[in-house]
């Protein structure tokens, strides 16, 4: 009996370098990642870990000075080898992206209606009248009251929460198979964050979306994702189901990240933090990039990068402390 492959997207040995006047920035190194149909996967890590670069690569939105190597397979085809007409059909119709700054994603010179109508007519080939009605329906779907007023408004006339709902409506208006959400709640207050997360979760279930959610917030990851992948300095250090990683973190970096999450307690405790900083991406060490910040590194940690080791059916970690106790 043939086993059906349920992966809608698979990243294989993806490395991305940025060529700048200050040198070559090694942003992503040998990343392996997959997303199942209807699944939400979370990329977690502190700023500068390479999470957003992975998202931009999947959306074919990398800047011109970026050089990607490896494979990003969408329905079995490497999108990095797409021709220009294939790229245009892929971005928008197959994959959409939501950015963290809702205002920066919209043109301040045009109304919301003009911008939505242009996108809908381009991708769905509807006339202007039908595109306007479709845009109104999408705004209703994301919970915006009085969609006619929103469509007549310019971006500066709407609040941050309303703008992010508009961006979600735009991203979903082309019926993509994959939604990339790059820290979509960072610019919003806590109440609006919860509303946007609930909205994304309900839309994902309703539309059977596959989602890549990028965040530095483990609380957000626990709220919305099925699986989690922890990145640091461009490499993947741990991956698994959300409960596996958060309840039984294996890598020292993941353990420290979880300890840094603020908790409500009667006793007064100082907030935890991870001493040190990320290594310079232009001059990365030969070994594990977290070795300098790790409390008990092994001698080989500074000499070579450990490979990912299975510690269960779905739980993987890149750490030399587990090499002698494989569970494959």
HELIX and SHEET records of a PDB file:
HELIX    1   1 UNK A   51  UNK A   58  1                                   8    
HELIX    2   2 UNK A   79  UNK A   81  5                                   3    
HELIX    3   3 UNK A   84  UNK A   90  1                                   7    
HELIX    4   4 UNK A  112  UNK A  124  1                                  13    
HELIX    5   5 UNK A  128  UNK A  141  1                                  14    
HELIX    6   6 UNK A  147  UNK A  152  1                                   6    
HELIX    7   7 UNK A  155  UNK A  157  5                                   3    
HELIX    8   8 UNK A  160  UNK A  172  1                                  13    
HELIX    9   9 UNK A  190  UNK A  207  1                                  18    
HELIX   10  10 UNK A  218  UNK A  224  1                                   7    
HELIX   11  11 UNK A  242  UNK A  247  1                                   6    
HELIX   12  12 UNK A  252  UNK A  259  1                                   8    
HELIX   13  13 UNK A  291  UNK A  293  5                                   3    
HELIX   14  14 UNK A  299  UNK A  302  5                                   4    
HELIX   15  15 UNK A  320  UNK A  322  5                                   3    
SHEET    1   A 4 UNK A  23  UNK A  36  0                                        
SHEET    2   A 4 UNK A   7  UNK A  20 -1                                        
SHEET    3   A 4 UNK A  66  UNK A  74 -1                                        
SHEET    4   A 4 UNK A  77  UNK A  78 -1                                        
SHEET    1   B 8 UNK A  95  UNK A  98  0                                        
SHEET    2   B 8 UNK A 178  UNK A 182  1                                        
SHEET    3   B 8 UNK A 210  UNK A 215  1                                        
SHEET    4   B 8 UNK A  40  UNK A  44  1                                        
SHEET    5   B 8 UNK A 227  UNK A 232  1                                        
SHEET    6   B 8 UNK A 235  UNK A 241 -1                                        
SHEET    7   B 8 UNK A 316  UNK A 317 -1                                        
SHEET    8   B 8 UNK A 309  UNK A 310 -1                                        
END                                                                             
